[in-house]
Amino acid sequence: MVAAEGLHWDNMRIRKAVIGDMKAVHKILNHYADQGFLLPRSLSELYDHLRDYFILDDEIRHGVHGVCGLGICWDDLAEIKGLAVVEETRGRGLGARLVEACLEEARVLGLKKVFALTYIPQFFGKLWFEEVEKSSLPHKIWTDCLKCPKFPDCDETAMMIEL
């Protein structure tokens, strides 16, 4: 199937991010941050956490079309962070594939629980995440929240899956 701008969905692959991907990742994440859907991330912060991220790549054109990170918070807990796909790839299940790559990595690492803070709980619900009280999450995860312009009046939903 051929999509907008000549992208071939069957040529899409998910792989770990490399240094050369980070400027495109920065652009995608901050596009959604400008709309209030994600926290803004500096390029320096993305380089610091490069190993956390998977990207969605077109094998033929080699462009970054999506990103998702798995941040380890504690000995049994990780966070899905920075999930974003470019607008022309949305609605095709590619975001779910990115989350599934992060969940598989969490299993390999021996993590027992993964959470997400989201404005789209129905998306994570389809992936077997369940809503939890934000207060049930360790205080350590709130460090990113301090950077948020909506803090302390967070309107995201906390979702968790047990692996």
Chimera marker file (.cmm) of the C-alpha trace (Angstrom):
<marker_set name="trace">
<marker id="1" x="0.000" y="0.000" z="0.000" r="1" g="1" b="0" radius="0.5"/>
<marker id="2" x="1.378" y="3.432" z="-0.897" r="1" g="1" b="0" radius="0.5"/>
<marker id="3" x="0.659" y="6.338" z="1.444" r="1" g="1" b="0" radius="0.5"/>
<marker id="4" x="1.047" y="10.100" z="1.351" r="1" g="1" b="0" radius="0.5"/>
<marker id="5" x="4.374" y="11.496" z="0.125" r="1" g="1" b="0" radius="0.5"/>
<marker id="6" x="5.411" y="8.152" z="-1.375" r="1" g="1" b="0" radius="0.5"/>
<marker id="7" x="5.847" y="6.313" z="1.911" r="1" g="1" b="0" radius="0.5"/>
<marker id="8" x="5.436" y="2.550" z="1.665" r="1" g="1" b="0" radius="0.5"/>
<marker id="9" x="3.989" y="1.211" z="4.916" r="1" g="1" b="0" radius="0.5"/>
<marker id="10" x="5.338" y="-2.275" z="4.245" r="1" g="1" b="0" radius="0.5"/>
<marker id="11" x="8.858" y="-0.775" z="4.226" r="1" g="1" b="0" radius="0.5"/>
<marker id="12" x="8.521" y="0.628" z="7.727" r="1" g="1" b="0" radius="0.5"/>
<marker id="13" x="10.696" y="-0.896" z="10.420" r="1" g="1" b="0" radius="0.5"/>
<marker id="14" x="11.279" y="-0.257" z="14.084" r="1" g="1" b="0" radius="0.5"/>
<marker id="15" x="14.849" y="-0.102" z="15.318" r="1" g="1" b="0" radius="0.5"/>
<marker id="16" x="16.881" y="1.388" z="18.118" r="1" g="1" b="0" radius="0.5"/>
<marker id="17" x="17.734" y="5.045" z="17.590" r="1" g="1" b="0" radius="0.5"/>
<marker id="18" x="21.253" y="6.080" z="16.583" r="1" g="1" b="0" radius="0.5"/>
<marker id="19" x="23.009" y="9.424" z="16.848" r="1" g="1" b="0" radius="0.5"/>
<marker id="20" x="22.026" y="10.418" z="13.309" r="1" g="1" b="0" radius="0.5"/>
<marker id="21" x="18.318" y="10.086" z="14.180" r="1" g="1" b="0" radius="0.5"/>
<marker id="22" x="18.240" y="12.504" z="17.078" r="1" g="1" b="0" radius="0.5"/>
<marker id="23" x="17.706" y="15.788" z="15.202" r="1" g="1" b="0" radius="0.5"/>
<marker id="24" x="14.660" y="14.268" z="13.477" r="1" g="1" b="0" radius="0.5"/>
<marker id="25" x="13.440" y="12.840" z="16.806" r="1" g="1" b="0" radius="0.5"/>
<marker id="26" x="13.871" y="16.289" z="18.364" r="1" g="1" b="0" radius="0.5"/>
<marker id="27" x="11.806" y="17.863" z="15.574" r="1" g="1" b="0" radius="0.5"/>
<marker id="28" x="8.977" y="15.285" z="15.876" r="1" g="1" b="0" radius="0.5"/>
<marker id="29" x="8.765" y="15.445" z="19.680" r="1" g="1" b="0" radius="0.5"/>
<marker id="30" x="8.876" y="19.223" z="19.832" r="1" g="1" b="0" radius="0.5"/>
<marker id="31" x="6.229" y="19.511" z="17.114" r="1" g="1" b="0" radius="0.5"/>
<marker id="32" x="3.832" y="17.780" z="19.529" r="1" g="1" b="0" radius="0.5"/>
<marker id="33" x="5.265" y="19.621" z="22.549" r="1" g="1" b="0" radius="0.5"/>
<marker id="34" x="4.405" y="22.921" z="20.835" r="1" g="1" b="0" radius="0.5"/>
<marker id="35" x="0.795" y="21.693" z="20.709" r="1" g="1" b="0" radius="0.5"/>
<marker id="36" x="0.837" y="20.765" z="24.421" r="1" g="1" b="0" radius="0.5"/>
<marker id="37" x="0.714" y="16.988" z="23.901" r="1" g="1" b="0" radius="0.5"/>
<marker id="38" x="4.252" y="16.161" z="25.095" r="1" g="1" b="0" radius="0.5"/>
<marker id="39" x="6.941" y="17.696" z="27.244" r="1" g="1" b="0" radius="0.5"/>
<marker id="40" x="9.515" y="19.588" z="25.222" r="1" g="1" b="0" radius="0.5"/>
<marker id="41" x="12.887" y="17.812" z="25.024" r="1" g="1" b="0" radius="0.5"/>
<marker id="42" x="16.197" y="19.513" z="24.364" r="1" g="1" b="0" radius="0.5"/>
<marker id="43" x="18.554" y="17.966" z="21.857" r="1" g="1" b="0" radius="0.5"/>
<marker id="44" x="21.074" y="17.558" z="24.677" r="1" g="1" b="0" radius="0.5"/>
<marker id="45" x="18.552" y="15.596" z="26.751" r="1" g="1" b="0" radius="0.5"/>
<marker id="46" x="17.756" y="13.367" z="23.787" r="1" g="1" b="0" radius="0.5"/>
<marker id="47" x="21.441" y="12.620" z="23.245" r="1" g="1" b="0" radius="0.5"/>
<marker id="48" x="21.759" y="11.805" z="26.972" r="1" g="1" b="0" radius="0.5"/>
<marker id="49" x="18.896" y="9.286" z="26.670" r="1" g="1" b="0" radius="0.5"/>
<marker id="50" x="19.596" y="8.025" z="23.151" r="1" g="1" b="0" radius="0.5"/>
<marker id="51" x="19.556" y="4.387" z="24.267" r="1" g="1" b="0" radius="0.5"/>
<marker id="52" x="15.985" y="4.743" z="25.552" r="1" g="1" b="0" radius="0.5"/>
<marker id="53" x="14.474" y="5.330" z="22.116" r="1" g="1" b="0" radius="0.5"/>
<marker id="54" x="13.122" y="3.249" z="19.274" r="1" g="1" b="0" radius="0.5"/>
<marker id="55" x="12.342" y="4.910" z="15.975" r="1" g="1" b="0" radius="0.5"/>
<marker id="56" x="10.048" y="4.134" z="13.071" r="1" g="1" b="0" radius="0.5"/>
<marker id="57" x="12.083" y="4.249" z="9.895" r="1" g="1" b="0" radius="0.5"/>
<marker id="58" x="11.278" y="3.901" z="6.199" r="1" g="1" b="0" radius="0.5"/>
<marker id="59" x="13.854" y="1.370" z="4.965" r="1" g="1" b="0" radius="0.5"/>
<marker id="60" x="13.886" y="2.854" z="1.464" r="1" g="1" b="0" radius="0.5"/>
<marker id="61" x="13.887" y="6.578" z="2.198" r="1" g="1" b="0" radius="0.5"/>
<marker id="62" x="15.514" y="6.271" z="5.642" r="1" g="1" b="0" radius="0.5"/>
<marker id="63" x="13.465" y="8.974" z="7.280" r="1" g="1" b="0" radius="0.5"/>
<marker id="64" x="12.369" y="8.972" z="10.913" r="1" g="1" b="0" radius="0.5"/>
<marker id="65" x="8.569" y="8.824" z="11.009" r="1" g="1" b="0" radius="0.5"/>
<marker id="66" x="7.988" y="8.026" z="14.672" r="1" g="1" b="0" radius="0.5"/>
<marker id="67" x="9.623" y="7.610" z="18.050" r="1" g="1" b="0" radius="0.5"/>
<marker id="68" x="8.967" y="6.012" z="21.426" r="1" g="1" b="0" radius="0.5"/>
<marker id="69" x="11.154" y="5.670" z="24.496" r="1" g="1" b="0" radius="0.5"/>
<marker id="70" x="11.386" y="3.310" z="27.439" r="1" g="1" b="0" radius="0.5"/>
<marker id="71" x="12.786" y="5.025" z="30.507" r="1" g="1" b="0" radius="0.5"/>
<marker id="72" x="13.732" y="2.838" z="33.455" r="1" g="1" b="0" radius="0.5"/>
<marker id="73" x="12.494" y="4.371" z="36.717" r="1" g="1" b="0" radius="0.5"/>
<marker id="74" x="13.117" y="1.705" z="39.324" r="1" g="1" b="0" radius="0.5"/>
<marker id="75" x="14.067" y="-1.955" z="39.659" r="1" g="1" b="0" radius="0.5"/>
<marker id="76" x="10.646" y="-3.117" z="38.468" r="1" g="1" b="0" radius="0.5"/>
<marker id="77" x="9.182" y="-0.050" z="36.764" r="1" g="1" b="0" radius="0.5"/>
<marker id="78" x="9.665" y="1.751" z="33.444" r="1" g="1" b="0" radius="0.5"/>
<marker id="79" x="7.869" y="4.511" z="31.573" r="1" g="1" b="0" radius="0.5"/>
<marker id="80" x="6.737" y="4.764" z="27.980" r="1" g="1" b="0" radius="0.5"/>
<marker id="81" x="7.828" y="8.263" z="27.019" r="1" g="1" b="0" radius="0.5"/>
<marker id="82" x="7.979" y="10.467" z="23.973" r="1" g="1" b="0" radius="0.5"/>
<marker id="83" x="5.575" y="8.463" z="21.818" r="1" g="1" b="0" radius="0.5"/>
<marker id="84" x="4.971" y="10.357" z="18.602" r="1" g="1" b="0" radius="0.5"/>
<marker id="85" x="4.465" y="9.583" z="14.928" r="1" g="1" b="0" radius="0.5"/>
<marker id="86" x="4.450" y="12.117" z="12.137" r="1" g="1" b="0" radius="0.5"/>
<marker id="87" x="0.962" y="13.106" z="11.118" r="1" g="1" b="0" radius="0.5"/>
<marker id="88" x="0.960" y="11.377" z="7.720" r="1" g="1" b="0" radius="0.5"/>
<marker id="89" x="1.671" y="8.014" z="9.408" r="1" g="1" b="0" radius="0.5"/>
<marker id="90" x="-0.974" y="8.274" z="12.128" r="1" g="1" b="0" radius="0.5"/>
<marker id="91" x="-3.906" y="5.862" z="12.272" r="1" g="1" b="0" radius="0.5"/>
<marker id="92" x="-2.042" y="2.869" z="10.819" r="1" g="1" b="0" radius="0.5"/>
<marker id="93" x="-1.059" y="1.062" z="14.045" r="1" g="1" b="0" radius="0.5"/>
<marker id="94" x="2.540" y="2.221" z="13.893" r="1" g="1" b="0" radius="0.5"/>
<marker id="95" x="2.396" y="3.914" z="17.307" r="1" g="1" b="0" radius="0.5"/>
<marker id="96" x="1.198" y="0.628" z="18.793" r="1" g="1" b="0" radius="0.5"/>
<marker id="97" x="4.139" y="-1.151" z="17.149" r="1" g="1" b="0" radius="0.5"/>
<marker id="98" x="6.521" y="1.335" z="18.769" r="1" g="1" b="0" radius="0.5"/>
<marker id="99" x="4.966" y="0.751" z="22.198" r="1" g="1" b="0" radius="0.5"/>
<marker id="100" x="5.143" y="-3.021" z="21.669" r="1" g="1" b="0" radius="0.5"/>
<marker id="101" x="8.880" y="-2.728" z="20.903" r="1" g="1" b="0" radius="0.5"/>
<marker id="102" x="9.357" y="-0.903" z="24.211" r="1" g="1" b="0" radius="0.5"/>
<marker id="103" x="7.302" y="-3.503" z="26.090" r="1" g="1" b="0" radius="0.5"/>
<marker id="104" x="9.363" y="-6.316" z="24.594" r="1" g="1" b="0" radius="0.5"/>
<marker id="105" x="12.542" y="-4.574" z="25.716" r="1" g="1" b="0" radius="0.5"/>
<marker id="106" x="11.037" y="-4.159" z="29.207" r="1" g="1" b="0" radius="0.5"/>
<marker id="107" x="10.392" y="-7.914" z="29.344" r="1" g="1" b="0" radius="0.5"/>
<marker id="108" x="13.947" y="-8.691" z="28.228" r="1" g="1" b="0" radius="0.5"/>
<marker id="109" x="15.287" y="-6.363" z="30.939" r="1" g="1" b="0" radius="0.5"/>
<marker id="110" x="13.182" y="-8.138" z="33.585" r="1" g="1" b="0" radius="0.5"/>
<marker id="111" x="10.879" y="-5.227" z="34.377" r="1" g="1" b="0" radius="0.5"/>
<marker id="112" x="7.495" y="-6.087" z="35.842" r="1" g="1" b="0" radius="0.5"/>
<marker id="113" x="5.471" y="-2.917" z="35.208" r="1" g="1" b="0" radius="0.5"/>
<marker id="114" x="5.398" y="-0.184" z="32.595" r="1" g="1" b="0" radius="0.5"/>
<marker id="115" x="3.383" y="3.016" z="32.848" r="1" g="1" b="0" radius="0.5"/>
<marker id="116" x="2.523" y="5.936" z="30.616" r="1" g="1" b="0" radius="0.5"/>
<marker id="117" x="1.158" y="9.387" z="31.320" r="1" g="1" b="0" radius="0.5"/>
<marker id="118" x="-1.137" y="10.177" z="28.417" r="1" g="1" b="0" radius="0.5"/>
<marker id="119" x="-3.847" y="12.379" z="26.949" r="1" g="1" b="0" radius="0.5"/>
<marker id="120" x="-5.079" y="9.389" z="24.926" r="1" g="1" b="0" radius="0.5"/>
<marker id="121" x="-5.951" y="6.669" z="27.468" r="1" g="1" b="0" radius="0.5"/>
<marker id="122" x="-8.056" y="4.765" z="24.919" r="1" g="1" b="0" radius="0.5"/>
<marker id="123" x="-4.915" y="4.174" z="22.819" r="1" g="1" b="0" radius="0.5"/>
<marker id="124" x="-3.082" y="2.577" z="25.744" r="1" g="1" b="0" radius="0.5"/>
<marker id="125" x="-6.241" y="0.733" z="26.821" r="1" g="1" b="0" radius="0.5"/>
<marker id="126" x="-6.213" y="-1.104" z="23.471" r="1" g="1" b="0" radius="0.5"/>
<marker id="127" x="-2.688" y="-2.260" z="24.384" r="1" g="1" b="0" radius="0.5"/>
<marker id="128" x="-3.879" y="-3.720" z="27.730" r="1" g="1" b="0" radius="0.5"/>
<marker id="129" x="-2.764" y="-0.800" z="29.907" r="1" g="1" b="0" radius="0.5"/>
<marker id="130" x="-5.139" y="0.002" z="32.774" r="1" g="1" b="0" radius="0.5"/>
<marker id="131" x="-5.790" y="3.340" z="34.410" r="1" g="1" b="0" radius="0.5"/>
<marker id="132" x="-4.114" y="3.882" z="37.790" r="1" g="1" b="0" radius="0.5"/>
<marker id="133" x="-3.989" y="6.757" z="40.250" r="1" g="1" b="0" radius="0.5"/>
<marker id="134" x="-1.047" y="9.043" z="39.572" r="1" g="1" b="0" radius="0.5"/>
<marker id="135" x="-0.383" y="9.021" z="43.305" r="1" g="1" b="0" radius="0.5"/>
<marker id="136" x="0.411" y="5.282" z="43.063" r="1" g="1" b="0" radius="0.5"/>
<marker id="137" x="3.514" y="6.043" z="40.967" r="1" g="1" b="0" radius="0.5"/>
<marker id="138" x="6.817" y="6.636" z="42.790" r="1" g="1" b="0" radius="0.5"/>
<marker id="139" x="7.813" y="10.231" z="43.456" r="1" g="1" b="0" radius="0.5"/>
<marker id="140" x="10.952" y="9.689" z="41.383" r="1" g="1" b="0" radius="0.5"/>
<marker id="141" x="8.913" y="9.891" z="38.174" r="1" g="1" b="0" radius="0.5"/>
<marker id="142" x="7.698" y="13.389" z="38.958" r="1" g="1" b="0" radius="0.5"/>
<marker id="143" x="11.062" y="14.989" z="38.113" r="1" g="1" b="0" radius="0.5"/>
<marker id="144" x="9.960" y="15.399" z="34.472" r="1" g="1" b="0" radius="0.5"/>
<marker id="145" x="6.644" y="16.781" z="35.662" r="1" g="1" b="0" radius="0.5"/>
<marker id="146" x="8.398" y="19.722" z="37.305" r="1" g="1" b="0" radius="0.5"/>
<marker id="147" x="9.382" y="20.890" z="33.793" r="1" g="1" b="0" radius="0.5"/>
<marker id="148" x="5.787" y="20.810" z="32.581" r="1" g="1" b="0" radius="0.5"/>
<marker id="149" x="3.901" y="24.104" z="32.231" r="1" g="1" b="0" radius="0.5"/>
<marker id="150" x="0.784" y="22.311" z="33.547" r="1" g="1" b="0" radius="0.5"/>
<marker id="151" x="2.443" y="21.273" z="36.825" r="1" g="1" b="0" radius="0.5"/>
<marker id="152" x="0.940" y="20.784" z="39.424" r="1" g="1" b="0" radius="0.5"/>
<marker id="153" x="-2.422" y="20.663" z="37.636" r="1" g="1" b="0" radius="0.5"/>
<marker id="154" x="-1.661" y="17.624" z="35.516" r="1" g="1" b="0" radius="0.5"/>
<marker id="155" x="-4.487" y="16.600" z="33.217" r="1" g="1" b="0" radius="0.5"/>
<marker id="156" x="-2.836" y="13.432" z="31.883" r="1" g="1" b="0" radius="0.5"/>
<marker id="157" x="-4.107" y="9.970" z="32.702" r="1" g="1" b="0" radius="0.5"/>
<marker id="158" x="-1.753" y="7.448" z="34.304" r="1" g="1" b="0" radius="0.5"/>
<marker id="159" x="-1.924" y="4.015" z="32.659" r="1" g="1" b="0" radius="0.5"/>
<marker id="160" x="-0.020" y="0.861" z="33.633" r="1" g="1" b="0" radius="0.5"/>
<marker id="161" x="0.538" y="-2.637" z="32.344" r="1" g="1" b="0" radius="0.5"/>
<marker id="162" x="1.953" y="-5.571" z="34.283" r="1" g="1" b="0" radius="0.5"/>
<marker id="163" x="4.231" y="-7.781" z="32.234" r="1" g="1" b="0" radius="0.5"/>
<link id1="1" id2="2" r="1" g="1" b="0" radius="0.2"/>
<link id1="2" id2="3" r="1" g="1" b="0" radius="0.2"/>
<link id1="3" id2="4" r="1" g="1" b="0" radius="0.2"/>
<link id1="4" id2="5" r="1" g="1" b="0" radius="0.2"/>
<link id1="5" id2="6" r="1" g="1" b="0" radius="0.2"/>
<link id1="6" id2="7" r="1" g="1" b="0" radius="0.2"/>
<link id1="7" id2="8" r="1" g="1" b="0" radius="0.2"/>
<link id1="8" id2="9" r="1" g="1" b="0" radius="0.2"/>
<link id1="9" id2="10" r="1" g="1" b="0" radius="0.2"/>
<link id1="10" id2="11" r="1" g="1" b="0" radius="0.2"/>
<link id1="11" id2="12" r="1" g="1" b="0" radius="0.2"/>
<link id1="12" id2="13" r="1" g="1" b="0" radius="0.2"/>
<link id1="13" id2="14" r="1" g="1" b="0" radius="0.2"/>
<link id1="14" id2="15" r="1" g="1" b="0" radius="0.2"/>
<link id1="15" id2="16" r="1" g="1" b="0" radius="0.2"/>
<link id1="16" id2="17" r="1" g="1" b="0" radius="0.2"/>
<link id1="17" id2="18" r="1" g="1" b="0" radius="0.2"/>
<link id1="18" id2="19" r="1" g="1" b="0" radius="0.2"/>
<link id1="19" id2="20" r="1" g="1" b="0" radius="0.2"/>
<link id1="20" id2="21" r="1" g="1" b="0" radius="0.2"/>
<link id1="21" id2="22" r="1" g="1" b="0" radius="0.2"/>
<link id1="22" id2="23" r="1" g="1" b="0" radius="0.2"/>
<link id1="23" id2="24" r="1" g="1" b="0" radius="0.2"/>
<link id1="24" id2="25" r="1" g="1" b="0" radius="0.2"/>
<link id1="25" id2="26" r="1" g="1" b="0" radius="0.2"/>
<link id1="26" id2="27" r="1" g="1" b="0" radius="0.2"/>
<link id1="27" id2="28" r="1" g="1" b="0" radius="0.2"/>
<link id1="28" id2="29" r="1" g="1" b="0" radius="0.2"/>
<link id1="29" id2="30" r="1" g="1" b="0" radius="0.2"/>
<link id1="30" id2="31" r="1" g="1" b="0" radius="0.2"/>
<link id1="31" id2="32" r="1" g="1" b="0" radius="0.2"/>
<link id1="32" id2="33" r="1" g="1" b="0" radius="0.2"/>
<link id1="33" id2="34" r="1" g="1" b="0" radius="0.2"/>
<link id1="34" id2="35" r="1" g="1" b="0" radius="0.2"/>
<link id1="35" id2="36" r="1" g="1" b="0" radius="0.2"/>
<link id1="36" id2="37" r="1" g="1" b="0" radius="0.2"/>
<link id1="37" id2="38" r="1" g="1" b="0" radius="0.2"/>
<link id1="38" id2="39" r="1" g="1" b="0" radius="0.2"/>
<link id1="39" id2="40" r="1" g="1" b="0" radius="0.2"/>
<link id1="40" id2="41" r="1" g="1" b="0" radius="0.2"/>
<link id1="41" id2="42" r="1" g="1" b="0" radius="0.2"/>
<link id1="42" id2="43" r="1" g="1" b="0" radius="0.2"/>
<link id1="43" id2="44" r="1" g="1" b="0" radius="0.2"/>
<link id1="44" id2="45" r="1" g="1" b="0" radius="0.2"/>
<link id1="45" id2="46" r="1" g="1" b="0" radius="0.2"/>
<link id1="46" id2="47" r="1" g="1" b="0" radius="0.2"/>
<link id1="47" id2="48" r="1" g="1" b="0" radius="0.2"/>
<link id1="48" id2="49" r="1" g="1" b="0" radius="0.2"/>
<link id1="49" id2="50" r="1" g="1" b="0" radius="0.2"/>
<link id1="50" id2="51" r="1" g="1" b="0" radius="0.2"/>
<link id1="51" id2="52" r="1" g="1" b="0" radius="0.2"/>
<link id1="52" id2="53" r="1" g="1" b="0" radius="0.2"/>
<link id1="53" id2="54" r="1" g="1" b="0" radius="0.2"/>
<link id1="54" id2="55" r="1" g="1" b="0" radius="0.2"/>
<link id1="55" id2="56" r="1" g="1" b="0" radius="0.2"/>
<link id1="56" id2="57" r="1" g="1" b="0" radius="0.2"/>
<link id1="57" id2="58" r="1" g="1" b="0" radius="0.2"/>
<link id1="58" id2="59" r="1" g="1" b="0" radius="0.2"/>
<link id1="59" id2="60" r="1" g="1" b="0" radius="0.2"/>
<link id1="60" id2="61" r="1" g="1" b="0" radius="0.2"/>
<link id1="61" id2="62" r="1" g="1" b="0" radius="0.2"/>
<link id1="62" id2="63" r="1" g="1" b="0" radius="0.2"/>
<link id1="63" id2="64" r="1" g="1" b="0" radius="0.2"/>
<link id1="64" id2="65" r="1" g="1" b="0" radius="0.2"/>
<link id1="65" id2="66" r="1" g="1" b="0" radius="0.2"/>
<link id1="66" id2="67" r="1" g="1" b="0" radius="0.2"/>
<link id1="67" id2="68" r="1" g="1" b="0" radius="0.2"/>
<link id1="68" id2="69" r="1" g="1" b="0" radius="0.2"/>
<link id1="69" id2="70" r="1" g="1" b="0" radius="0.2"/>
<link id1="70" id2="71" r="1" g="1" b="0" radius="0.2"/>
<link id1="71" id2="72" r="1" g="1" b="0" radius="0.2"/>
<link id1="72" id2="73" r="1" g="1" b="0" radius="0.2"/>
<link id1="73" id2="74" r="1" g="1" b="0" radius="0.2"/>
<link id1="74" id2="75" r="1" g="1" b="0" radius="0.2"/>
<link id1="75" id2="76" r="1" g="1" b="0" radius="0.2"/>
<link id1="76" id2="77" r="1" g="1" b="0" radius="0.2"/>
<link id1="77" id2="78" r="1" g="1" b="0" radius="0.2"/>
<link id1="78" id2="79" r="1" g="1" b="0" radius="0.2"/>
<link id1="79" id2="80" r="1" g="1" b="0" radius="0.2"/>
<link id1="80" id2="81" r="1" g="1" b="0" radius="0.2"/>
<link id1="81" id2="82" r="1" g="1" b="0" radius="0.2"/>
<link id1="82" id2="83" r="1" g="1" b="0" radius="0.2"/>
<link id1="83" id2="84" r="1" g="1" b="0" radius="0.2"/>
<link id1="84" id2="85" r="1" g="1" b="0" radius="0.2"/>
<link id1="85" id2="86" r="1" g="1" b="0" radius="0.2"/>
<link id1="86" id2="87" r="1" g="1" b="0" radius="0.2"/>
<link id1="87" id2="88" r="1" g="1" b="0" radius="0.2"/>
<link id1="88" id2="89" r="1" g="1" b="0" radius="0.2"/>
<link id1="89" id2="90" r="1" g="1" b="0" radius="0.2"/>
<link id1="90" id2="91" r="1" g="1" b="0" radius="0.2"/>
<link id1="91" id2="92" r="1" g="1" b="0" radius="0.2"/>
<link id1="92" id2="93" r="1" g="1" b="0" radius="0.2"/>
<link id1="93" id2="94" r="1" g="1" b="0" radius="0.2"/>
<link id1="94" id2="95" r="1" g="1" b="0" radius="0.2"/>
<link id1="95" id2="96" r="1" g="1" b="0" radius="0.2"/>
<link id1="96" id2="97" r="1" g="1" b="0" radius="0.2"/>
<link id1="97" id2="98" r="1" g="1" b="0" radius="0.2"/>
<link id1="98" id2="99" r="1" g="1" b="0" radius="0.2"/>
<link id1="99" id2="100" r="1" g="1" b="0" radius="0.2"/>
<link id1="100" id2="101" r="1" g="1" b="0" radius="0.2"/>
<link id1="101" id2="102" r="1" g="1" b="0" radius="0.2"/>
<link id1="102" id2="103" r="1" g="1" b="0" radius="0.2"/>
<link id1="103" id2="104" r="1" g="1" b="0" radius="0.2"/>
<link id1="104" id2="105" r="1" g="1" b="0" radius="0.2"/>
<link id1="105" id2="106" r="1" g="1" b="0" radius="0.2"/>
<link id1="106" id2="107" r="1" g="1" b="0" radius="0.2"/>
<link id1="107" id2="108" r="1" g="1" b="0" radius="0.2"/>
<link id1="108" id2="109" r="1" g="1" b="0" radius="0.2"/>
<link id1="109" id2="110" r="1" g="1" b="0" radius="0.2"/>
<link id1="110" id2="111" r="1" g="1" b="0" radius="0.2"/>
<link id1="111" id2="112" r="1" g="1" b="0" radius="0.2"/>
<link id1="112" id2="113" r="1" g="1" b="0" radius="0.2"/>
<link id1="113" id2="114" r="1" g="1" b="0" radius="0.2"/>
<link id1="114" id2="115" r="1" g="1" b="0" radius="0.2"/>
<link id1="115" id2="116" r="1" g="1" b="0" radius="0.2"/>
<link id1="116" id2="117" r="1" g="1" b="0" radius="0.2"/>
<link id1="117" id2="118" r="1" g="1" b="0" radius="0.2"/>
<link id1="118" id2="119" r="1" g="1" b="0" radius="0.2"/>
<link id1="119" id2="120" r="1" g="1" b="0" radius="0.2"/>
<link id1="120" id2="121" r="1" g="1" b="0" radius="0.2"/>
<link id1="121" id2="122" r="1" g="1" b="0" radius="0.2"/>
<link id1="122" id2="123" r="1" g="1" b="0" radius="0.2"/>
<link id1="123" id2="124" r="1" g="1" b="0" radius="0.2"/>
<link id1="124" id2="125" r="1" g="1" b="0" radius="0.2"/>
<link id1="125" id2="126" r="1" g="1" b="0" radius="0.2"/>
<link id1="126" id2="127" r="1" g="1" b="0" radius="0.2"/>
<link id1="127" id2="128" r="1" g="1" b="0" radius="0.2"/>
<link id1="128" id2="129" r="1" g="1" b="0" radius="0.2"/>
<link id1="129" id2="130" r="1" g="1" b="0" radius="0.2"/>
<link id1="130" id2="131" r="1" g="1" b="0" radius="0.2"/>
<link id1="131" id2="132" r="1" g="1" b="0" radius="0.2"/>
<link id1="132" id2="133" r="1" g="1" b="0" radius="0.2"/>
<link id1="133" id2="134" r="1" g="1" b="0" radius="0.2"/>
<link id1="134" id2="135" r="1" g="1" b="0" radius="0.2"/>
<link id1="135" id2="136" r="1" g="1" b="0" radius="0.2"/>
<link id1="136" id2="137" r="1" g="1" b="0" radius="0.2"/>
<link id1="137" id2="138" r="1" g="1" b="0" radius="0.2"/>
<link id1="138" id2="139" r="1" g="1" b="0" radius="0.2"/>
<link id1="139" id2="140" r="1" g="1" b="0" radius="0.2"/>
<link id1="140" id2="141" r="1" g="1" b="0" radius="0.2"/>
<link id1="141" id2="142" r="1" g="1" b="0" radius="0.2"/>
<link id1="142" id2="143" r="1" g="1" b="0" radius="0.2"/>
<link id1="143" id2="144" r="1" g="1" b="0" radius="0.2"/>
<link id1="144" id2="145" r="1" g="1" b="0" radius="0.2"/>
<link id1="145" id2="146" r="1" g="1" b="0" radius="0.2"/>
<link id1="146" id2="147" r="1" g="1" b="0" radius="0.2"/>
<link id1="147" id2="148" r="1" g="1" b="0" radius="0.2"/>
<link id1="148" id2="149" r="1" g="1" b="0" radius="0.2"/>
<link id1="149" id2="150" r="1" g="1" b="0" radius="0.2"/>
<link id1="150" id2="151" r="1" g="1" b="0" radius="0.2"/>
<link id1="151" id2="152" r="1" g="1" b="0" radius="0.2"/>
<link id1="152" id2="153" r="1" g="1" b="0" radius="0.2"/>
<link id1="153" id2="154" r="1" g="1" b="0" radius="0.2"/>
<link id1="154" id2="155" r="1" g="1" b="0" radius="0.2"/>
<link id1="155" id2="156" r="1" g="1" b="0" radius="0.2"/>
<link id1="156" id2="157" r="1" g="1" b="0" radius="0.2"/>
<link id1="157" id2="158" r="1" g="1" b="0" radius="0.2"/>
<link id1="158" id2="159" r="1" g="1" b="0" radius="0.2"/>
<link id1="159" id2="160" r="1" g="1" b="0" radius="0.2"/>
<link id1="160" id2="161" r="1" g="1" b="0" radius="0.2"/>
<link id1="161" id2="162" r="1" g="1" b="0" radius="0.2"/>
<link id1="162" id2="163" r="1" g="1" b="0" radius="0.2"/>
</marker_set>
